[in-house]
Amino acid sequence: MTTLHLAIDRSSGVPLYRQIYDGLRRAILERRLHPGQRVPSTRALAAELGVSRLPVLEAYEQLLHEAYLDGRAGSGTYVGASLPDDLLVAPGRAPPRPRPAPRPVDHGGMRPFRTSMPALDQFPRLMWARLVARHAHAMSPSEMGYGDPAGEVTLRLAIAEHLRAARAVRCETDQILIASGSQAGLRLAAAALLAPGDRVALEEPGYPGARAALAAHGARLVPVPVDDEGLRVDKLRARGRARVRAVHVTPSHQYPLGTSMTAARRLGLLEWAARHEGWILEDDYDSEYRYVSRPIGSLQGMDAHDRVIYLGTFSKVLFPALRIGYLVVPLALMPRFIEARRALDLCSPTLYQLVLAELVRGGQFARHLRRMRGVYQRRRDALLTGLARHCAGRLEVHNADAGLHVAAFLPDHIGESGVIAGLTARGLTALGLSPCYAGKALRPGLLLGFGGSTERRLLDATRVLGEVLRAEEG
Amino acid sequence: MTTLHLAIDRSSGVPLYRQIYDGLRRAILERRLHPGQRVPSTRALAAELGVSRLPVLEAYEQLLHEAYLDGRAGSGTYVGASLPDDLLVAPGRAPPRPRPAPRPVDHGGMRPFRTSMPALDQFPRLMWARLVARHAHAMSPSEMGYGDPAGEVTLRLAIAEHLRAARAVRCETDQILIASGSQAGLRLAAAALLAPGDRVALEEPGYPGARAALAAHGARLVPVPVDDEGLRVDKLRARGRARVRAVHVTPSHQYPLGTSMTAARRLGLLEWAARHEGWILEDDYDSEYRYVSRPIGSLQGMDAHDRVIYLGTFSKVLFPALRIGYLVVPLALMPRFIEARRALDLCSPTLYQLVLAELVRGGQFARHLRRMRGVYQRRRDALLTGLARHCAGRLEVHNADAGLHVAAFLPDHIGESGVIAGLTARGLTALGLSPCYAGKALRPGLLLGFGGSTERRLLDATRVLGEVLRAEEG
């Protein structure tokens, strides 16, 4: 048994169990501890470190749960013999082992500037595939039947815990409803709360997908402008009698402009909802990634009157083909939502729900999020560097504080559609701001996604964008 | 300036900046701090709390960003003045509620007489799990992005081949649309073809799920009776001016009665659709299993005027938790269906689509179907034997030619709800015929599923059913 040389720093603000966990995990990943090797007992390690046994127990429990360690009753604790290979790669250390040959890759979804696209190249695919394989083998007949329309309870529990901790959402497991993505979640909310012909307010500019979902339900759409503080709640109030039943907002990271709604506007919106018995559909997309300050708590967490329906999805934090999103629904409304679910698509596939539940509860999900924040920060910085270098004077970055895209305005003498056509011709892609407006766009511009591309490709792409802008300027 | 009484707990695991942020935010929301009131400097608060200045700075920065605080250069930091005073309602502090324990596995789905349930005990789980594992490991980044809203092309190709061969459906790959089950498929058809308020005819009695889906879309439902030849097309014609836009039918195996629609009725229905430009929604559920004659070709295959939308699902031939169904759509309508798909749920999970494509194209799917026909034939025979032995005179089997359930009528002196309550009390389950009627049920009866239970359990269950019937008669 080796001495571990764990460095504990009591003044760091990092909890002790976390420091111990990190130290052991690093020792395993860096192969200073080998699979099958025995590790000190919790009692011995606590004595060695001069700490109480509790944080050591906590750290071991987590490592056992994650299979870094393997406990054998009566015979001590060992480094896990079956560690997933891709975990055995310390950052900047051992090269990854070759993986099964992938099928020919279509990079359409991975093109620079593509929006709403996570870093699929950075996804821990092997870990994921192993979890999927394990759960596929363990499926019981009852798990192959029709699932609970609200979703698998283990996943709902995991999501509730996660949202309370990470997004300041006030919720219990019973309020979580799994949906087949956030688009389907929005349809469920519309079906549960709105009659065809009801008026729904949407941000202008706003998310075209929300417009499509609500229009498909038969809602009458009421565009309400946004400014630098978020939705103009005064405009909503000013509608007076023409009653708006619900409002769709993206308070954490306004789509497309990126603004986060100020506290005053949040309180104003909640007050409007309470007074008019309106519903707030809070789409908290991309809230996990902020680069200039801490993530902002949800609007739902400030709501004292059960007027908020909170929508989230795993599409951007894991991968889109998963098709799992969720809603947080005021408890009294759950029966209406369940009924809507039965009429829409009954339930979501069970396998992925079970896999996700394990991923979230086991902590891999939170770690993945943390790691991706760094990845996206670097990609965003590369994009901004490239834009400053190649597009200065021809593109004005409006907001790059958060999320997976940057909103930028074009000057009056450069046309949005021409730029997009030029980018497409050069093998790139971008969304214009215009389609985000229900009415006439106030200013032309671009949404430049950076989530799905490497720093190098983004830098190259900004050079091409600069050329396209100059050509359009003609 | 007040003392804030922020409670800092170093052992809680919550980062210090977060505790400080939460404490200040709560003090503002609960009006312990008022708009315009000065708050301590970061230096003073750090000293008061006995922490370093860094977490205090982070907390302030966040609160400034969210406009809870307002910084004035050179003159300190204040509670945001723009917060409307009357909106500062603190949400009552939510005490952490006890978590619900995950439920024990519910074997309700496997109870004898449960309808719409395949023989999950006979499913080749290991083969399936291996396919899933292989495809999960081989997923490329582009397969993890948003999928084609029409579905993965390999699966669409496989389904088109299968339907042409097995169901006499006339279709090309381009006409296949993957949906998240047949319920979602029906919603897609409604969204693509019907405006809210349009009239849709349904079989009476008919499938309650179809009623729910179409009602949720806002359709006006028109029940049309069925007899021993299927839908009474004459009744549909007789409606004359009160225009019916679409009709939902189950021609292979009428739900719930089991009849298959005669050729004359089929031709009559197609003629009605061509003349009135109506749509036929052909739900071909359970068509794979017939016990008394060859499977009957689809209605779609007889249609020369592109009036039929064909709906199928893998729920009953593989397993329900898969959530994959499909539509065959006249080519000219595909753009409308794709648009509806985008507004509903974008696409289906990719992994299962790839697995299914391999299963269908590799021939395992057809072999599974053949094998299951034998399994279901034996289960049906066991059920009929048991019913003849234990329920003769108290239950009249109406149709047991096909599918996974038997429809049976009760005599007038035995009440449907009493029998169902009696079965439930004995750990069994059954559907009544009454809920299949939009109006008043013509005859009470039961739907007895046999797909999900073994022959022995079915025989035992018929004995219990006989006892329940005798008790209800008493």
Contacts between the chains, C-beta under 8 A, distances in Angstrom:
chain1	res1	chain2	res2	distance
A	13	B	15	6.8
A	13	B	16	5.6
A	13	B	52	7.9
A	13	B	55	7.0
A	15	B	11	7.6
A	15	B	13	4.8
A	17	B	13	7.8
A	18	B	13	7.7
A	99	B	137	8.0
A	100	B	137	5.4
A	100	B	138	5.9
A	102	B	138	6.6
A	102	B	140	4.5
A	103	B	138	6.2
A	103	B	140	5.1
A	103	B	143	7.4
A	104	B	140	7.8
A	105	B	140	5.0
A	105	B	141	6.3
A	105	B	142	5.4
A	106	B	140	7.8
A	106	B	142	4.1
A	107	B	142	6.6
A	108	B	142	6.8
A	109	B	141	7.6
A	109	B	142	5.3
A	109	B	145	3.5
A	109	B	146	6.7
A	110	B	141	6.2
A	110	B	142	6.7
A	110	B	145	7.5
A	116	B	146	7.9
A	117	B	145	6.4
A	120	B	141	3.7
A	120	B	142	7.7
A	120	B	144	4.9
A	120	B	145	6.3
A	121	B	141	5.6
A	123	B	141	7.4
A	123	B	144	6.6
A	125	B	137	7.9
A	125	B	139	6.6
A	126	B	137	7.4
A	128	B	136	7.2
A	129	B	133	7.2
A	129	B	136	4.1
A	129	B	137	4.3
A	129	B	139	7.0
A	132	B	132	6.6
A	132	B	133	7.0
A	132	B	136	4.0
A	132	B	351	7.4
A	133	B	129	7.2
A	133	B	132	6.9
A	133	B	133	3.5
A	133	B	136	5.9
A	133	B	137	7.3
A	136	B	128	7.2
A	136	B	129	4.1
A	136	B	132	4.0
A	136	B	133	5.9
A	136	B	136	7.6
A	137	B	125	7.9
A	137	B	126	7.5
A	137	B	129	4.3
A	137	B	133	7.3
A	139	B	125	6.6
A	139	B	129	7.1
A	139	B	321	8.0
A	140	B	105	6.4
A	141	B	109	7.7
A	141	B	110	6.2
A	141	B	120	3.7
A	141	B	121	5.7
A	141	B	123	7.5
A	142	B	105	5.3
A	142	B	106	6.1
A	142	B	107	5.5
A	142	B	108	8.0
A	142	B	109	5.5
A	142	B	110	6.5
A	142	B	120	7.8
A	143	B	105	7.8
A	143	B	321	6.4
A	144	B	120	4.9
A	144	B	123	6.7
A	144	B	319	3.9
A	144	B	320	7.0
A	144	B	321	5.0
A	144	B	322	8.0
A	145	B	109	3.5
A	145	B	110	7.4
A	145	B	117	6.4
A	145	B	120	6.4
A	145	B	319	7.1
A	145	B	320	5.3
A	145	B	321	6.3
A	145	B	452	7.9
A	146	B	109	6.6
A	146	B	116	7.9
A	146	B	315	7.9
A	146	B	320	4.5
A	146	B	321	7.1
A	147	B	320	7.9
A	147	B	321	5.7
A	153	B	100	7.2
A	153	B	102	5.3
A	153	B	103	5.7
A	154	B	102	5.4
A	157	B	99	6.5
A	157	B	100	7.5
A	157	B	102	6.9
A	170	B	91	7.0
A	170	B	94	5.1
A	172	B	97	5.5
A	172	B	99	8.0
A	173	B	99	6.5
A	173	B	100	5.6
A	174	B	100	7.0
A	180	B	180	5.4
A	180	B	184	7.9
A	180	B	323	7.8
A	180	B	345	4.8
A	180	B	348	8.0
A	181	B	345	5.5
A	181	B	346	5.9
A	183	B	342	7.9
A	183	B	343	7.4
A	183	B	344	7.1
A	183	B	345	5.6
A	183	B	346	5.3
A	184	B	180	7.9
A	184	B	344	6.5
A	184	B	345	4.0
A	184	B	346	8.0
A	187	B	343	7.6
A	187	B	344	6.0
A	187	B	345	7.4
A	191	B	216	5.8
A	196	B	196	4.2
A	196	B	197	7.9
A	196	B	218	4.8
A	197	B	196	7.9
A	209	B	342	7.9
A	212	B	342	6.4
A	212	B	343	4.3
A	213	B	343	5.4
A	213	B	344	7.8
A	215	B	343	7.3
A	216	B	191	5.8
A	216	B	340	6.8
A	216	B	343	3.8
A	216	B	344	7.0
A	218	B	196	4.8
A	218	B	218	6.0
A	229	B	67	7.7
A	260	B	65	7.5
A	260	B	66	7.5
A	262	B	66	6.6
A	262	B	67	4.2
A	263	B	66	4.8
A	263	B	67	4.7
A	263	B	68	5.1
A	263	B	80	6.5
A	263	B	83	6.5
A	264	B	67	5.8
A	264	B	80	6.7
A	264	B	82	4.8
A	264	B	83	5.4
A	264	B	84	6.8
A	267	B	83	6.6
A	267	B	84	6.4
A	267	B	87	4.0
A	267	B	88	7.1
A	268	B	84	6.6
A	268	B	87	6.5
A	270	B	87	7.3
A	271	B	84	7.5
A	271	B	86	7.8
A	271	B	87	4.9
A	292	B	65	8.0
A	293	B	61	5.9
A	293	B	62	5.4
A	293	B	65	4.8
A	294	B	17	7.2
A	294	B	18	7.8
A	294	B	21	7.4
A	294	B	58	6.8
A	294	B	61	8.0
A	294	B	62	4.8
A	296	B	62	7.6
A	296	B	65	7.5
A	296	B	66	6.0
A	301	B	91	7.6
A	302	B	29	7.5
A	302	B	91	6.4
A	303	B	91	6.7
A	304	B	89	5.5
A	304	B	90	7.4
A	304	B	91	3.9
A	304	B	92	6.6
A	315	B	146	7.9
A	319	B	144	3.9
A	319	B	145	7.0
A	320	B	144	7.0
A	320	B	145	5.3
A	320	B	146	4.5
A	320	B	147	7.8
A	321	B	139	7.9
A	321	B	143	6.4
A	321	B	144	5.0
A	321	B	145	6.3
A	321	B	146	7.1
A	321	B	147	5.6
A	321	B	347	7.6
A	321	B	349	6.0
A	321	B	350	3.9
A	321	B	351	7.0
A	322	B	144	8.0
A	322	B	349	6.3
A	323	B	180	7.8
A	323	B	345	7.1
A	323	B	346	7.5
A	323	B	347	6.9
A	323	B	348	6.4
A	323	B	349	4.6
A	340	B	216	6.8
A	342	B	183	7.9
A	342	B	209	7.9
A	342	B	212	6.3
A	343	B	183	7.5
A	343	B	187	7.6
A	343	B	212	4.3
A	343	B	213	5.4
A	343	B	215	7.3
A	343	B	216	3.7
A	344	B	183	7.1
A	344	B	184	6.5
A	344	B	187	6.0
A	344	B	213	7.7
A	344	B	216	7.0
A	344	B	344	8.0
A	345	B	180	4.8
A	345	B	181	5.5
A	345	B	183	5.6
A	345	B	184	3.9
A	345	B	187	7.4
A	345	B	323	7.0
A	345	B	345	7.2
A	346	B	181	5.9
A	346	B	183	5.2
A	346	B	184	8.0
A	346	B	323	7.6
A	347	B	321	7.6
A	347	B	323	6.9
A	348	B	180	7.9
A	348	B	323	6.4
A	349	B	321	6.0
A	349	B	322	6.3
A	349	B	323	4.6
A	349	B	349	6.1
A	349	B	352	6.5
A	350	B	321	3.9
A	351	B	132	7.4
A	351	B	321	7.1
A	351	B	352	7.8
A	352	B	349	6.4
A	352	B	351	7.8
A	452	B	145	7.9
